Amino acid sequence: MTNKRILACSECGSRNYSTHGKEKSEERLEVKKFCRTCNSHTIHKQTK
């Protein structure tokens, strides 16, 4: 079973991306993605 993960920009806090992942994963996902608000590539972290 998978659940929906929301990714937020670490610079501005904008929630730009969503993805699916394992339900019992305890680690927070961190991915470098493009943020339209910051207009640059930044680290996006998984929110609760």
Backbone as CSV, one residue per row, in Angstrom:
resi,resn,N_x,N_y,N_z,CA_x,CA_y,CA_z,C_x,C_y,C_z
1,MET,0.846,-1.183,0.000,0.000,0.000,0.000,0.888,1.241,0.000
2,THR,0.544,2.224,-0.778,1.313,3.457,-0.842,0.478,4.618,-0.348
3,ASN,1.150,5.666,0.078,0.446,6.863,0.506,1.013,8.075,-0.211
4,LYS,0.275,9.167,-0.181,0.669,10.391,-0.869,1.633,11.182,0.006
5,ARG,2.749,11.616,-0.583,3.740,12.427,0.110,3.755,13.815,-0.524
6,ILE,3.707,14.855,0.297,3.767,16.238,-0.173,5.189,16.742,0.048
7,LEU,5.769,17.389,-0.970,7.118,17.932,-0.870,7.049,19.457,-0.832
8,ALA,7.753,20.055,0.147,7.764,21.509,0.307,9.183,22.025,0.137
9,CYS,9.304,23.213,-0.442,10.600,23.853,-0.659,11.200,24.237,0.695
10,SER,12.491,23.984,0.864,13.151,24.314,2.133,13.450,25.814,2.236
11,GLU,13.466,26.525,1.119,13.754,27.969,1.133,12.507,28.798,1.436
12,CYS,11.435,28.603,0.650,10.245,29.456,0.787,9.070,28.745,1.440
13,GLY,9.106,27.416,1.547,8.028,26.668,2.180,6.867,26.350,1.260
14,SER,6.973,26.676,-0.015,5.908,26.416,-0.968,5.789,24.921,-1.231
15,ARG,4.559,24.405,-1.210,4.324,22.980,-1.454,4.071,22.772,-2.937
16,ASN,5.112,22.358,-3.676,5.067,22.295,-5.129,4.811,20.912,-5.692
17,TYR,5.260,19.863,-5.031,5.241,18.527,-5.617,4.565,17.530,-4.693
18,SER,4.020,16.479,-5.290,3.487,15.354,-4.527,3.958,14.072,-5.204
19,THR,4.143,13.034,-4.409,4.607,11.758,-4.909,4.021,10.656,-4.036
20,HIS,4.199,9.414,-4.442,3.707,8.284,-3.668,4.892,7.513,-3.119
21,GLY,4.732,6.949,-1.916,5.818,6.191,-1.316,5.285,5.110,-0.408
22,LYS,6.191,4.374,0.196,5.816,3.300,1.101,5.153,3.868,2.348
23,GLU,4.197,3.132,2.859,3.421,3.604,3.994,4.215,3.579,5.293
24,LYS,5.075,2.592,5.492,5.779,2.434,6.760,7.186,3.024,6.750
25,SER,7.514,3.830,5.773,8.833,4.443,5.698,8.944,5.547,6.745
26,GLU,9.946,5.459,7.631,10.114,6.433,8.704,10.992,7.611,8.288
27,GLU,11.762,7.435,7.220,12.659,8.498,6.777,11.898,9.541,5.973
28,ARG,12.291,10.798,6.153,11.696,11.890,5.379,12.422,11.982,4.041
29,LEU,11.658,12.126,2.990,12.203,12.200,1.648,12.768,13.597,1.392
30,GLU,13.969,13.687,0.822,14.589,14.959,0.433,15.065,14.841,-1.005
31,VAL,14.572,15.726,-1.868,14.884,15.682,-3.286,15.183,17.091,-3.759
32,LYS,16.154,17.223,-4.678,16.449,18.523,-5.256,15.559,18.716,-6.480
33,LYS,14.653,19.713,-6.405,13.692,19.978,-7.467,13.674,21.473,-7.772
34,PHE,13.021,21.820,-8.900,12.896,23.223,-9.279,11.694,23.835,-8.577
35,CYS,11.892,24.976,-7.922,10.821,25.710,-7.260,10.461,26.914,-8.122
36,ARG,9.191,27.001,-8.521,8.743,28.116,-9.358,8.724,29.427,-8.582
37,THR,8.493,29.365,-7.280,8.451,30.572,-6.459,9.842,31.169,-6.294
38,CYS,10.823,30.331,-5.993,12.215,30.787,-5.830,12.917,30.961,-7.178
39,ASN,12.400,30.327,-8.227,12.975,30.345,-9.568,14.382,29.752,-9.593
40,SER,14.592,28.680,-8.808,15.876,27.989,-8.783,15.678,26.564,-8.271
41,HIS,16.720,25.747,-8.385,16.683,24.386,-7.869,17.013,24.415,-6.382
42,THR,16.133,23.876,-5.564,16.319,23.843,-4.118,15.966,22.464,-3.592
43,ILE,16.322,22.206,-2.345,15.978,20.952,-1.685,14.513,21.014,-1.287
44,HIS,13.763,19.968,-1.620,12.373,19.847,-1.218,12.270,18.702,-0.228
45,LYS,11.646,18.960,0.928,11.525,17.968,1.977,10.078,17.539,2.132
46,GLN,9.906,16.307,2.577,8.575,15.749,2.798,7.935,16.425,4.019
47,THR,6.670,16.796,3.896,5.925,17.368,5.007,5.050,16.291,5.644
48,LYS,4.452,16.605,6.768,3.567,15.653,7.441,2.210,15.614,6.813
